[in-house]
Amino acid sequence: MANILLKLVLVLVLVCMVEGRLFGAETVKAQASPSCQAVFGVPENETCFDITQKFSLTTEFFIAINPNINCDKLFVGQWICVAGTVN
């Protein structure tokens, strides 16, 4: 009886593993990695919008090359990427 129970548990574990892969439970997306080629030191009272306008950047590209930026908490002297690539 224990042998049958063990086999049943193993089959259930195998089925759960296969179904997880089929439905993307283990899928991990690779994050884009930006490469910065030019930086800009934030002056007083500058916003992310001001910087995107000054360097003719789209908001999407600006965020892509500065993935950890918090536009609500910019500080004077903070280095911001203003030119680069996203892989």
Secondary structure, DSSP 4 states (H G I P E B T S, - for coil): -HHHHHHHHHHHHHHHHHHHHHTTTT--PPPP-EEEEEEEE--TT--HHHHHHHTT--HHHHHHHSTT--GGG--TT-EEEEEEEE-
